[in-house]
Amino acid sequence: MSSQASNRPKKHHFVPQFLLERFADRQRRLTVYRLKAADSHVASVRDVGHRNLGHTIYMPGRNPDHETLEKGMSEIEGATAGVVRDLLASRKGEISTEHKEVLSWFIALQWQRHRMLLDLVRAKVLQDHPVKSADPEFEYATKSLGLHSILMNVIWPWRNRNDPMSRPKERWNQIVSRLEPMFWKTFRPHSPSLIVGDTTACLSGIANGHVFDLPVAYANHGIGLGFENFQRLTAPLSPTLGLIISRSEDDARKITSRAMNRFTIGNSREFVAHAPEWPSVAPVLFDAMNDELTTQRWLAQSIFPAFRL
């Protein structure tokens, strides 16, 4: 093995480190609560929200491609990190058109690379092709299912978005298009109040006019929701900064820190986390988080038993 290959990072983060660092302490540590574990543990940012070689593209007869997706994702993450810095330096509630654009692409990336979604795609393909699933080459290729879609639907359009020579469909993304006309605002608690989870684009509520066949309470857990029927999207960007994208300005005004955290926990499929000192900073919110987490763990065992949580 070459030294270049051995030095290549194996931990591919689906929750970017720049975001996790905002919620960590000065030693880059987080207290992590996993849905499949009763206790919490302290971990470094580097060890949270990743899969080993999770963004590696495998093609039969070719060497694994460890770099294409990671490089493309880092471009969007770097632009988003700059937007978060700008928003933290400002106290404005409004968000500029340029910042909305970057955040929309980041949300599209986060949604499409979530591990539960990728695992569902792979499980469905293997279920529909049980004979082929015994073929080592076929099973090898299924590791990349869903990753090619990220490349074609997020990374390439992101790169083409300002290229006048590209065709409209080459710079278009469905999620970005749906988010653009909605009402955007920042959420700014006065003290560190927000927590982070594995799902950084948290959907809740049912848009007016949409039929919802599940119990209404499930909508606060992101169950049965997509970008065509959600009422609001919340995204924690730091303990003192959140993003609210809603179909109604009045709806956005009603959001509290507890509600933001409730939506973060409700949309979690693997973990939620905060800085180790946060419970002493926000004890009331910490108690509320534990209550919500108990409910989410029960729901995960009832609704998601087949998923790798």
N, C-alpha and C positions, 0 to 999 in steps of 0.2 A: 504494500500500500504506500502511495506517495505521501510525503509530508503534507502536501496541500490537502489531500483527501482526509488525512487524519486530523487536521486542524479545522475541518469544516464543521460548523455547529450542527449538532444532531437534534437539538431541541428546537422544534419549529413551533412558534407560539401562534395560537389562534386568538388569544387575547394578548395584544401587543405589550411589550415590556414598558414602553413609554407611558402607557395608560396605567398599568399596575403600579408603576413607580409613584404616581401621583397619590396613591392611597397607602403607600408603604411608609415606614419610619426612615430615619436617616441612615440606618444600616440596610436599607432596602429589604425589610422584612415585613411579612403580612401574617396576620392570623387568619387561617383558612378553615372554613366549615364545609365539609363535603357532604353531599346528600346521602351517601351510603355509609357514613361513619357518624357515630353518636357524639364523638368528641372533636374538638378543634385541635389544630397544630400550627406551629409557627414555621414558615418556609420563606426562602428567599424569592424575590421576584422571578429570578431565572428558573425556578422550579415550579412555577404555577402557570396554568393555562397553556400547556404545550403537549405535543406528541412527538416522540422521537421519530424524525424523518417523516413527520405527518404531511408535509407538503412536497414530498418526493414523487415525481411522475415516473411510473414504470410502464415500459412498453416491451412486449415480447421481442426478443432478439436485439435489444438495445441496452446500453448501460443506463442505470437509473439516473434521472435528471434531478439533482438535488438543489439546483440553483435558480431555474427559471421563475418558478412561482415565488420563492423567497425574495428574489430581487424585485419582482413586480410589486409584491405586497409591501416591501419596505419603502417603495416610492410613495404609495398612498399613505402609509403610516407616518413617514417623515413630513409630508404636507399637513397631515392632521395634527401632528405634534406641534407644528408651528401655529396652527389655528388655535389650539388649546392654550398655548402660551399667550397669544394675542388676547383671547377672551379673558384669561385670568388677569391680564394687565389692565383690562378695561372694566368699568362698572356698568356698561350699557346693557340694556335688556335686549335691544335689537341686534340682529346678526346681519352682516353685510352679505351681498349677493355672492361675492367671491368665497367667503367662509362657508356659506350654505352649500355651494357647489362641492367643496372639498369634503365637508361633513357628509353630504349625500353619498358620495362615492365610498367613503369609509364605512358608512352604514351598510351599503350594498355588499362590500367586501366582508364585513363582520357576519352578515346574515348568511351569505353563501358558503363561508368557510367554517361555520359552526360544526363541531364534531358530530352532534346528534344528527344533523341533516345529512352529512356525508355518510354516517353509519347506516342511516335509513336507506339511502340510495344503494349502498352495497348489499345490504340485507335483502332488498327487494330484487335486485338482479340475481343474486344467488338463489333466492326462492323460486324465481321464474325459470331458472336454468339449472335444475338440480343435477342433470347429467354432466353438464359442462363443469360444474363446480368441483368435480373430482379431478379435473385436468389441471396440473400444476401451473401451466402457462396461463390458463383462464383465471385461476385464483390469483396469480401474480398480477394480472392486468386489473383485477377488480380493486386492488389497492388504490388505483388512480381514478376510480369512478367519482365523478363530481369535481375533481380537480381541474379537468380540462374545461369544464363549464366556467370555473372561476377565471381561467385564462382568457376564454373567448368572450365572456359576458361582463367581466369587470376590468381586468388588467388591460387588455387590448383597447377597449373603448375609452378607458381612462387616458391612455397614451394618445389616442386619436382625437380627444375631445376638442382640442384647439387647432387641429390641422384642417385648413380649408380645403385641402385636396382629398380628404377622406369623405366617403359617402355617409349620409346621416345615420344609416343603420350600423355603421362601423364605429360610431361614437355615442351610441344610444344604450341606455340601461333602463330596464323597466322600473326598478326601485327608485332610481334617481329621478326619473320622469314623474312618478307618483308623488314623491316628496316635495318637489319644487313648488307647487301651488298652495301648499298647506301653510298653516300659521306656525311660525317659528319664534321661540324666545329662549333666553337663558334663565336658569333657575339658580339663585345665588343665596344660600343660607348664610347667616352672619358668622356662624362657627362651623367647624368640621362636623358635618351631619350625614354625608352620603357614604354608602358602601358600594363595592364593585362586585360583579359576578361574571360567570363565564359567558352569559348572554349580554352583550353591551348595547344591543338595540332591543329594548323591551317594549313589547306591544301589549296594550290593554284596552278594554272597552270595545263596544260594538258600534260601528258607524251607523247613523240613522239610515233606515231603509233597507238594511241587510237582515236577512233571516239567519238566526243562529240556532242550530238544532241541539246544541249542548246546554247543560245548565249555565245560566248567565254568569255565575261566580267563576267559571272556568276562564272567562275572558280576562280576568285579572292575573291569570297564570300564563297567558299567551297561548292557551290551548284552543285550537280551532280558528286562530287568527292568522291572517296574512296581510300583505300590503294593500289588498283590495277592500278589506272590511274592518280594519282596526280603527278605533277612535283616536288613539293617541300613541305616540312613541316617546319613551323617556330613555335618556342615556346618561349615566353618571360619568362625568369627565374628571372630577376630582372631588374630595370631600366637601369643597365649597363651590362647586360648579356642576350644574347639570344642564342637559338639553331637553327641551320639550317641543315636540312637533305634533300639532293637533289639528283637527278639522274645525275647531271652534276656539276663538280667543277667550271666551268666557270659561270654557273647560280648562284651559291652561292656567287661568288665574286661581283655580281651586286646588292646585297641586301643592302639597306640603312635603316636608322632608320625610315624614313617616310614609306618605303615599309613594314617593319616589323609591324609597327602600323596599316598600311592599312589592312594587312592580319589578324591581331588580331581583328580589328573592323569588317572586312568583314565576319569573321567566328563566330562572336558573335551572340547569339540567345537570350540572356537576358540582358547582361550588359557589360560595360567596366569600368575600374577604374584606378585611379592614386593617388598619395599622394596630399593632399590639396595644397602644395606649388609648385607643379610641373609646373603649367602654368607660373610662374615667372621665373623658371629655364630654361624652353624650350618653349618660347613664339611662335616661328615659328612652332614647332611641335604641340603645343597646337591648334593653328589656323587650321592646317591641319587636326588634329583629329576631330575638330568640323565639318569641311566640309565632311569628310568621314562618320561621325556619322549621319549627315543629310541624306546622301544617304542610309545608312544602315537602318535607321528608315523607310524610304519610302519603301525600298525593303521588310522589315519585314512585313509591312502592306499588301503588294501586294502578297508576296509569301508564308508567314507563317501565314495567318489569323486564321487558325484552331489550331495553337500551343499555348501553354501557355508560353509566351515569358518572 
